[in-house]
Amino acid sequence: MTIEQRFDLTGKVALVTGGSKGLGLAMARGFAEAGADIIICSRKQAELEAALPQILDGTKAKGKWFVADLTKREDAERLAKDALSAFGRIDIFVNNAGTNVPEAVDAITDDNWDKVVELNLSAGMVLTRAVVPGMKSRKWGRIIHISSIMGLASKAGRGAYSATKSALIGLARAAALDLGPHGITVNCIAPGPFLTDLPMSVLSDAEKAQFAERTALGRWGQPEELIGPALLLATEAGRYITGTTLLVDGGALCRSM
């Protein structure tokens, strides 16, 4: 097998939740460049309409988008049906959609807790449950949960977010054991500080500078820098990697002080 064949996704279909911007858009673009057809979803139709041409531009890939609010269980279930109907299969599922509501553990409301848990954790379970039967029948599948450095470490006010991102790591380990005999790998990617809308919207300027200084590289990551790790886990190149968490953080977790 050549290096090109190891990273070739021709004939595969990838579902990337939260695929209209940031890390999701970058990963979807990487999969399209590798030959996969793409399905993306988000809450906002205008963003999806703008994103899909960017993802497919210059490739031979086909694509579909669906509006879905994954904080609502019924939307996750509907997305599962729509996505499977779009191309008749899902070979790669990237559970990327997520949110963060910074509140202290003794201040978080039930509504915010439930919203974070439903989007960051439960929606991924619903979609995994839906795509796995087809993967089993084909004896091939890739499930990638986007966890976070905050699933391995944390900071004040990130209780709900860290809890869900840690839970994804546990889910991936258990699911890897369930699904490994069927040729399906399940892994997490744990990004560190990346320049996307979510951290930019919840961090102060001082916190943004602090995050950059904590990395070994002294900077925030660019979304396209997650394409390589995602392709590794989504292709034949990473077929013996399962049940693990790939930390992509510019060396931030190396620093103890």
Wavefront OBJ file of the C-alpha trace (Angstrom):
o trace
v 0.000 0.000 0.000
v 1.413 3.383 -1.022
v 1.378 6.440 1.220
v -1.339 7.922 -0.998
v -3.470 4.802 -0.588
v -3.072 4.883 3.178
v -4.665 8.339 3.325
v -7.188 7.837 0.495
v -10.870 8.176 1.426
v -12.343 7.704 -2.041
v -15.728 6.009 -1.772
v -16.143 6.862 1.913
v -18.768 9.158 3.437
v -17.943 11.355 6.422
v -20.403 13.027 8.795
v -18.917 15.980 10.678
v -21.155 17.665 13.226
v -20.518 21.362 13.753
v -18.981 21.299 10.287
v -19.855 24.807 9.168
v -16.887 26.570 10.777
v -13.725 26.211 12.817
v -12.289 22.774 13.432
v -15.276 21.004 11.893
v -14.979 22.865 8.608
v -11.231 22.251 8.483
v -11.603 18.508 9.081
v -14.433 18.218 6.557
v -12.277 20.009 3.979
v -9.414 17.612 4.687
v -11.674 14.591 4.211
v -13.027 15.999 0.933
v -9.497 16.565 -0.343
v -8.771 12.915 0.518
v -11.763 11.814 -1.579
v -14.641 11.423 0.877
v -18.160 12.674 0.332
v -19.162 15.026 3.136
v -22.181 15.643 5.334
v -22.105 18.588 7.713
v -24.614 19.965 10.176
v -25.051 22.983 12.402
v -27.871 25.113 13.816
v -27.600 27.862 11.177
v -28.583 27.316 7.558
v -26.743 30.379 6.260
v -23.452 29.149 7.717
v -23.967 25.700 6.190
v -24.760 27.175 2.781
v -21.546 29.200 2.913
v -19.383 26.375 4.274
v -20.178 23.493 1.934
v -18.791 25.157 -1.233
v -15.578 25.942 0.683
v -15.303 22.308 1.720
v -15.908 20.870 -1.755
v -14.091 23.491 -3.862
v -11.589 21.920 -6.224
v -12.364 18.360 -5.147
v -14.431 15.588 -6.716
v -16.373 15.094 -3.493
v -20.118 15.490 -3.129
v -21.721 17.047 -0.090
v -24.927 17.592 1.846
v -25.830 19.771 4.805
v -28.572 19.526 7.406
v -29.774 22.014 9.972
v -29.876 20.432 13.425
v -29.817 21.711 16.988
v -28.067 18.859 18.756
v -29.030 20.148 22.187
v -32.410 18.612 21.275
v -32.562 14.809 21.265
v -35.195 14.749 18.510
v -32.911 16.786 16.223
v -30.044 14.350 16.774
v -32.293 11.425 15.916
v -33.608 13.202 12.813
v -30.061 14.079 11.714
v -29.065 10.427 12.002
v -31.855 9.395 9.629
v -31.234 12.238 7.192
v -27.476 11.673 7.088
v -27.811 7.954 6.469
v -30.345 8.618 3.711
v -28.160 11.218 1.980
v -25.577 8.806 0.580
v -26.837 5.488 1.953
v -23.954 5.095 4.408
v -21.735 6.768 6.962
v -18.170 5.443 7.133
v -16.597 8.186 9.261
v -18.364 9.985 12.074
v -16.687 13.001 13.659
v -18.489 14.104 16.819
v -17.291 17.689 16.767
v -20.241 19.903 17.750
v -19.839 21.300 21.234
v -20.423 24.210 23.545
v -19.078 25.711 26.745
v -20.966 27.704 29.383
v -18.347 29.013 31.841
v -19.893 28.860 35.300
v -18.566 27.807 38.693
v -19.638 24.373 39.856
v -21.822 25.857 42.591
v -23.469 28.314 40.199
v -24.268 26.379 37.037
v -27.968 26.122 36.303
v -29.782 22.909 35.473
v -30.646 24.276 32.033
v -27.020 25.060 31.187
v -25.772 21.740 32.566
v -28.352 19.834 30.531
v -27.534 21.829 27.380
v -23.796 21.154 27.636
v -24.250 17.457 28.419
v -26.777 16.922 25.622
v -24.674 18.609 22.944
v -21.169 17.603 23.992
v -21.914 14.030 25.048
v -25.387 12.640 24.456
v -25.733 13.726 20.818
v -22.539 11.826 20.045
v -24.007 8.714 21.635
v -27.230 9.037 19.613
v -25.350 9.420 16.328
v -22.867 6.656 17.139
v -25.749 4.292 17.870
v -27.255 5.153 14.491
v -24.155 4.809 12.289
v -22.632 1.700 13.870
v -24.956 -0.936 12.328
v -23.894 0.032 8.812
v -20.247 0.136 9.809
v -20.580 -3.349 11.280
v -22.144 -4.671 8.099
v -19.231 -3.300 6.047
v -16.601 -4.352 8.610
v -15.103 -0.845 8.493
v -15.744 2.359 10.337
v -14.096 5.330 12.018
v -15.553 7.243 14.965
v -13.683 10.302 16.189
v -14.880 12.255 19.207
v -13.493 15.763 19.554
v -12.631 15.973 23.240
v -10.395 18.753 24.546
v -7.316 19.487 26.590
v -10.002 20.448 29.128
v -10.900 16.766 29.320
v -7.408 16.045 30.652
v -6.869 19.201 32.700
v -9.161 22.084 33.528
v -9.584 25.542 34.993
v -12.080 27.274 37.232
v -15.555 27.627 35.794
v -15.233 24.772 33.311
v -16.942 21.992 35.289
v -19.657 21.025 32.803
v -17.347 21.346 29.798
v -14.519 19.329 31.354
v -16.940 16.694 32.597
v -18.323 16.087 29.119
v -14.946 16.159 27.400
v -13.562 13.654 29.916
v -16.637 11.496 29.405
v -15.952 11.319 25.663
v -12.564 9.791 26.432
v -14.215 7.107 28.538
v -16.868 6.524 25.897
v -14.218 6.081 23.210
v -12.314 3.526 25.272
v -15.393 1.417 25.956
v -16.733 1.711 22.409
v -13.339 0.711 20.991
v -13.686 -2.607 22.834
v -17.292 -3.054 21.707
v -16.582 -2.295 18.062
v -12.999 -3.408 17.452
v -14.002 -6.954 16.429
v -16.084 -5.401 13.646
v -13.245 -3.413 12.070
v -14.345 -0.117 13.610
v -11.921 2.166 15.427
v -13.006 4.731 18.010
v -10.718 7.508 19.173
v -10.644 11.013 20.600
v -8.752 14.064 19.510
v -8.097 16.503 22.359
v -7.335 19.924 20.876
v -5.592 22.549 22.944
v -5.903 26.277 22.191
v -7.173 26.680 18.637
v -8.338 29.927 17.043
v -12.047 29.141 16.716
v -15.240 30.959 17.649
v -15.857 29.052 20.890
v -12.736 30.007 22.877
v -12.680 33.451 21.302
v -16.208 34.062 22.600
v -15.651 32.979 26.209
v -12.066 34.071 26.961
v -10.836 37.511 27.895
v -7.847 39.038 26.088
v -5.680 38.233 29.103
v -6.810 34.606 29.079
v -6.129 34.324 25.340
v -2.563 35.560 25.879
v -2.153 33.224 28.814
v -3.214 30.194 26.766
v -0.733 31.056 24.018
v 2.090 31.459 26.539
v 1.340 28.049 28.059
v 2.026 26.195 24.816
v 5.513 24.999 23.940
v 5.145 26.722 20.569
v 4.031 30.017 22.079
v 0.917 30.408 19.928
v -2.630 29.320 19.263
v -3.273 26.587 16.726
v -4.858 27.201 13.333
v -7.891 25.023 12.454
v -6.132 23.491 9.439
v -3.518 22.076 11.812
v -6.108 19.533 12.963
v -6.536 18.067 9.475
v -3.483 15.800 9.707
v -4.457 14.202 13.026
v -8.037 13.723 11.822
v -6.905 12.091 8.578
v -4.604 9.758 10.492
v -7.495 8.475 12.594
v -10.002 8.396 9.707
v -7.953 6.447 7.169
v -6.099 3.178 6.734
v -2.991 4.986 7.972
v -4.379 4.778 11.508
v -6.143 1.421 11.343
v -4.273 0.034 14.385
v -5.057 3.063 16.558
v -8.171 2.712 18.688
v -9.385 3.555 22.169
v -6.883 6.350 22.532
v -6.805 10.129 22.807
v -4.559 12.111 20.512
v -3.547 15.361 22.192
v -3.065 18.207 19.692
v -2.209 21.136 21.927
v 1.058 22.726 20.796
v 2.698 21.311 23.900
v 0.434 23.093 26.386
v 0.039 20.082 28.675
v 3.813 19.697 28.941
v 4.018 22.715 31.233
v 3.470 22.160 34.941
v 3.870 25.815 36.019
l 1 2 3 4 5 6 7 8 9 10 11 12 13 14 15 16 17 18 19 20 21 22 23 24 25 26 27 28 29 30 31 32 33 34 35 36 37 38 39 40 41 42 43 44 45 46 47 48 49 50 51 52 53 54 55 56 57 58 59 60 61 62 63 64 65 66 67 68 69 70 71 72 73 74 75 76 77 78 79 80 81 82 83 84 85 86 87 88 89 90 91 92 93 94 95 96 97 98 99 100 101 102 103 104 105 106 107 108 109 110 111 112 113 114 115 116 117 118 119 120 121 122 123 124 125 126 127 128 129 130 131 132 133 134 135 136 137 138 139 140 141 142 143 144 145 146 147 148 149 150 151 152 153 154 155 156 157 158 159 160 161 162 163 164 165 166 167 168 169 170 171 172 173 174 175 176 177 178 179 180 181 182 183 184 185 186 187 188 189 190 191 192 193 194 195 196 197 198 199 200 201 202 203 204 205 206 207 208 209 210 211 212 213 214 215 216 217 218 219 220 221 222 223 224 225 226 227 228 229 230 231 232 233 234 235 236 237 238 239 240 241 242 243 244 245 246 247 248 249 250 251 252 253 254 255 256 257
